[in-house]
Amino acid sequence: MEWGGSRRAQTRVATIARHISPAPCSASNPFMQVSNQMNDNGGIQIKGDVRDALERGLPVVALESTIISHGMPYPQNFETAKEVEAIVRESGAVPATIAILDGVPCIGLEEDELRKLAQLGKRAIKTSRRDIAYVIAKKMTGATTVSATMFFAAKVGINVFVTGGIGGVHREGETTMDVSSDLTELGRTAVTVVCAGVKSILDIPRTLEYLETQGVTVVGYGTDEFPAFFTPRSGCKAPSRVDTPEECAAITGTSYVALLTAYLLIELTVSFMNGILFFIF
Ligand SMILES: O=c1[nH]cc([C@@H]2O[C@H](COP(=O)(O)O)[C@@H](O)[C@H]2O)c(=O)[nH]1
């Protein structure tokens, strides 16, 4: 016979799970239904192929847009964005580049929208989680950073997000308090972020400390070292390591099953970038 307290505890855990777990990718996904309604109301807009994949439970990979607007000049940024989307497609997943266009959060961009964003460059608002409400309310065009991209990906049930480098703790951050909101988002939003670490201009040891404080699972893929975006060598050790896609899947599965708020950040060296899509599950 089951102990009543245990049953109550299980119910509480299930309730918590509904709040913190990413929405499942299916037509019955309540987030999708909300998104559909929001779409009708001029809210979140999901591109056709992305919507179709989410409804059918097929793999979708979120991509950020600040790297397009602020990371490179036009037209290299446009070409690179298209190339990254093509790599995702070749690997059997649907790419969903996320941005806010004229106040509308868009999950997946048409080619002309991608070009518009690339041409706008730094005139697009660099939009982190803090800025989302303002950019939408003012009907502005915002390029989403890692934190804002994770926010929208989780809202529509996308569980994997691929980018170059994430933000981190800036040097002298101990006095300036300049810590990227990417790090706090990683601690609160259950989206697996596949990236090449942080740039060496940031304070990597403090970035790792902050990720630990936020409860973020940081895993090196095929490396013991935390990569520094342009180079696999930072001199800082990654807290843990996996070597196969199956190990990655097991860690992600464990995080969800155990309902931990320790979400997964997989760090890759740049040379592994073409291999990242093996992580889609
Ligand atoms: O090497 C780079 N890392 C990160 C970014 C972008 O900058 C954001 C972090 O900005 P901040 O440090 O202001 O939080 C990241 O999420 C990403 O969008 C970038 O352009 N270049």
The ligand as an ORCA input file, in Angstrom:
! r2SCAN-3c Opt
* xyz 0 1
  O      31.570     36.168    -28.894
  C      30.428     36.535    -28.708
  N      29.747     36.042    -27.661
  C      28.472     36.390    -27.414
  C      27.816     37.281    -28.196
  C      26.416     37.727    -27.980
  O      26.391     38.556    -26.831
  C      25.486     38.018    -25.876
  C      25.950     38.295    -24.472
  O      25.945     39.657    -24.275
  P      26.125     40.289    -22.826
  O      27.533     40.030    -22.425
  O      25.819     41.743    -23.011
  O      25.124     39.610    -21.939
  C      25.406     36.547    -26.200
  O      24.226     35.963    -25.717
  C      25.474     36.546    -27.697
  O      24.227     36.849    -28.245
  C      28.531     37.843    -29.271
  O      28.017     38.680    -30.025
  N      29.828     37.448    -29.488
*
